[in-house]
Amino acid sequence: MGDGLLCMAPPSALPRPHHDIWVLIIDFPCAGLNNLATRRSCPLVCKAWLPTARSQLYNTVRIHTPNQCLRLARTLTESSERGHLIRGLYFWFPDCYGWPSYTTSTIPFGTYAIVQLTRLSHLHF
């Protein structure tokens, strides 16, 4: 067409990028360890990004409060498919602040949640 009009194919007719391309696209803005806002936003971009973005979101989990610990345990119990996404789990309790009935040796994280962490490679207290 020589009239300068751009002809676009419908989205369903366009080739889908390979999974490795999605990983590179999502890894770029999520490269920083403390970039939680971006990691939370990536799964919302489009349906195709969800599996890769979810793996980025759960790759490293940091727990600072009892509430976060209990929410993670609940998430792992209710959505067992997310446990294999967690590679690093970091518990950081400055002087056990906010843990009136717990110490670092009795964290409220049941074995039912721990068994979901099948790919965990880093655990720090």
HUCORMO-V454286 format. One line per field, one symbol per residue. ss: DSSP state (@ for helix, = for strand, . for the rest). psi: psi as a letter, one per 20 degrees, with the letter a starting at -180 (. if undefined). burial: I if it has 24 or more other C-alpha atoms within 12 Angstrom, else O. Layout:
# HUCORMO-V454286
ss=???
psi=???
burial=???
This chain:
# HUCORMO-V454286
ss=..........@@@.....@@@@@@@@@@@......@@@@@@@....@@@@@@@@@@@@@====..@@@@@@@@@@@@@.@@@@@@..====..@@@..............@@@@.......===.
psi=ojjjqpopqqhhiqqpqqhhggggghhgijhphklhgghhhgiigrhhiggghhhggigppppiqhghghhgggghghmhiihihohpopponokkpjmhjqriimpmnrhhhhiimijpippq.
burial=OOOOOOOOOOOOOOOOOOOOOIIOOIIOOIOOOOOOOOIOOIIOOOOOIOOIIIIIIIIIIIIIIIOOIOOIIOOIOOOOOIIIIIIIIIIIIOOOOOOOOOOIOOIIIOOOIIOIIOOOOOOOO
